Amino acid sequence: MIFNILIYVASIVCANYTATWFLPISTFAWVSVGTLIFGITFTQRDRIHSLGRKKVYLIIILTAIINALFSFIWEIPTRILIASFCSIIISEITDTEVYQTFINRHWFSRVARSNAVSIPLDSAFFNLLAFYNVYSTAILLGLILGEIIVKGVVSLIYAVVIKKISNLNLFR
């Protein structure tokens, strides 16, 4: 379980570090390199639910603090640090509650449902806080759309791969 927590924390810290490195995914959508990494966090956090809701919340809060400390050390722009901290707390807590609502469903169903809510929330909240008045509305909407698509795809692929690697039934 410690390994799962470390992957969760590391993916958030690395995603934050690369939050301002952008790649085009179409003529209307962009995505930060951090998004490619951040897609892992939602599914990875879902893997630690066996510890119980209170411990999941504690891990979310500690991860947000660790992320903020690394952001400060690495001199990540303040707007990114604040946006990241706030969006982690809001989207990950939302993800946890949705996941817990469907706790008696198959694992993949819980992951897909919780990610379907938290990924758009995280993408909109982070980008609006981090990049409002930095980029035009069109670019900002392209960033949000690009992140929702990429995080969703990455999180679902990661969910399937991690289940196959751990040799567990995908619909358990």
VMD Tcl script that draws the C-alpha trace (Angstrom):
set ca {
  {0.00 0.00 0.00}
  {2.89 2.38 0.69}
  {3.98 1.95 -2.93}
  {0.49 2.98 -4.12}
  {0.60 6.09 -1.94}
  {4.08 7.00 -3.19}
  {2.95 6.68 -6.83}
  {-0.04 8.90 -6.02}
  {2.10 11.58 -4.36}
  {4.86 11.44 -7.00}
  {2.42 11.71 -9.89}
  {0.84 14.85 -8.42}
  {4.21 16.48 -7.68}
  {5.56 15.66 -11.16}
  {2.35 16.83 -12.83}
  {2.58 20.15 -11.02}
  {6.21 20.60 -12.04}
  {5.26 20.20 -15.72}
  {1.95 22.10 -15.54}
  {3.14 24.92 -17.80}
  {4.73 22.77 -20.54}
  {2.08 22.54 -23.29}
  {1.48 20.18 -26.21}
  {-1.19 20.60 -28.92}
  {-3.53 17.62 -29.26}
  {-5.62 19.22 -32.02}
  {-6.18 22.60 -33.62}
  {-8.52 23.57 -30.77}
  {-7.17 21.74 -27.73}
  {-3.92 21.87 -25.80}
  {-2.70 19.86 -22.89}
  {0.10 20.33 -20.39}
  {2.68 17.60 -19.98}
  {1.51 17.46 -16.38}
  {-1.90 16.33 -17.57}
  {-0.40 13.18 -19.04}
  {0.93 12.38 -15.58}
  {-2.02 13.70 -13.59}
  {-4.45 11.30 -15.27}
  {-2.85 8.59 -13.16}
  {-3.64 10.28 -9.84}
  {-7.40 9.73 -9.82}
  {-7.16 6.00 -10.46}
  {-4.13 5.65 -8.20}
  {-5.98 7.34 -5.36}
  {-8.89 4.95 -5.94}
  {-6.47 2.11 -5.23}
  {-5.92 3.29 -1.64}
  {-9.57 3.15 -0.58}
  {-8.97 -0.11 1.26}
  {-7.39 2.06 3.98}
  {-10.76 3.69 4.65}
  {-12.25 7.09 3.89}
  {-10.55 8.97 6.76}
  {-7.08 7.80 5.73}
  {-7.80 8.62 2.09}
  {-8.70 12.18 3.16}
  {-5.54 12.42 5.23}
  {-3.46 11.25 2.26}
  {-5.14 13.81 -0.03}
  {-4.42 16.66 2.38}
  {-0.82 15.56 3.04}
  {-0.25 15.17 -0.70}
  {-1.55 18.69 -1.36}
  {0.85 20.02 1.30}
  {3.81 18.02 -0.05}
  {2.97 19.26 -3.54}
  {2.88 22.85 -2.30}
  {6.28 22.43 -0.61}
  {7.87 21.02 -3.76}
  {6.25 23.79 -5.81}
  {7.78 26.37 -3.50}
  {11.22 24.71 -3.63}
  {11.09 24.39 -7.44}
  {9.83 27.98 -7.73}
  {6.66 27.01 -9.54}
  {4.63 30.17 -10.25}
  {2.36 31.09 -7.34}
  {-0.77 30.93 -9.52}
  {0.06 27.29 -10.36}
  {0.77 26.44 -6.72}
  {-2.54 27.91 -5.53}
  {-4.54 26.42 -8.41}
  {-2.97 23.02 -7.87}
  {-3.51 23.00 -4.10}
  {-7.15 24.07 -4.37}
  {-8.03 21.80 -7.28}
  {-6.38 18.77 -5.63}
  {-8.40 19.27 -2.47}
  {-11.70 19.89 -4.28}
  {-11.45 17.31 -7.07}
  {-9.87 14.54 -5.02}
  {-12.41 14.89 -2.20}
  {-15.20 14.88 -4.78}
  {-13.63 11.81 -6.41}
  {-13.48 10.09 -3.03}
  {-17.13 10.76 -2.26}
  {-18.33 9.56 -5.66}
  {-16.12 6.46 -5.35}
  {-17.52 5.77 -1.87}
  {-21.10 6.19 -3.15}
  {-20.48 3.29 -5.53}
  {-18.30 1.25 -3.15}
  {-20.43 -1.88 -3.65}
  {-20.05 -1.79 -7.44}
  {-17.27 -3.37 -9.50}
  {-13.89 -1.68 -9.09}
  {-13.74 -0.47 -12.69}
  {-17.26 0.96 -12.40}
  {-16.29 2.89 -9.26}
  {-13.17 4.27 -10.96}
  {-14.98 5.27 -14.16}
  {-17.84 6.96 -12.29}
  {-15.67 8.87 -9.84}
  {-13.26 9.97 -12.57}
  {-16.16 11.09 -14.79}
  {-17.04 13.66 -12.12}
  {-13.65 14.64 -10.72}
  {-11.65 14.96 -13.95}
  {-13.84 17.69 -15.51}
  {-14.03 19.43 -12.12}
  {-10.24 19.34 -11.69}
  {-9.56 20.43 -15.27}
  {-11.92 23.40 -15.15}
  {-10.99 24.51 -11.64}
  {-7.22 24.23 -12.10}
  {-7.11 25.98 -15.47}
  {-9.46 28.78 -14.48}
  {-7.42 29.49 -11.33}
  {-4.01 29.06 -13.00}
  {-4.55 30.65 -16.38}
  {-7.49 33.09 -16.20}
  {-6.22 36.44 -17.51}
  {-3.03 34.69 -18.68}
  {-4.52 33.15 -21.84}
  {-7.47 34.09 -24.02}
  {-10.85 32.48 -23.40}
  {-10.45 30.32 -26.52}
  {-7.08 28.97 -25.36}
  {-8.39 28.46 -21.82}
  {-11.37 26.47 -23.12}
  {-9.00 24.45 -25.31}
  {-6.84 23.67 -22.29}
  {-9.84 22.56 -20.24}
  {-11.21 20.39 -23.07}
  {-7.79 18.90 -23.81}
  {-7.20 18.06 -20.17}
  {-10.58 16.42 -19.72}
  {-9.98 14.21 -22.76}
  {-6.40 13.27 -21.90}
  {-6.95 12.75 -18.16}
  {-10.00 10.61 -18.90}
  {-8.21 8.43 -21.42}
  {-5.04 8.11 -19.31}
  {-6.98 7.29 -16.13}
  {-9.04 4.56 -17.81}
  {-6.05 3.02 -19.60}
  {-4.13 3.12 -16.32}
  {-7.07 1.45 -14.53}
  {-7.13 -1.41 -17.05}
  {-3.34 -1.83 -17.08}
  {-2.98 -1.71 -13.30}
  {-5.72 -4.30 -12.89}
  {-4.06 -6.62 -15.39}
  {-0.68 -6.15 -13.71}
  {-2.09 -6.86 -10.28}
  {-3.81 -9.94 -11.76}
  {-7.18 -9.05 -10.30}
  {-10.59 -9.38 -11.90}
  {-11.37 -6.07 -13.65}
  {-15.02 -6.20 -12.56}
  {-14.44 -7.27 -8.97}
}
mol new
graphics top color blue
foreach p $ca { graphics top sphere $p radius 0.5 }
foreach p [lrange $ca 0 end-1] q [lrange $ca 1 end] { graphics top cylinder $p $q radius 0.2 }
display resetview
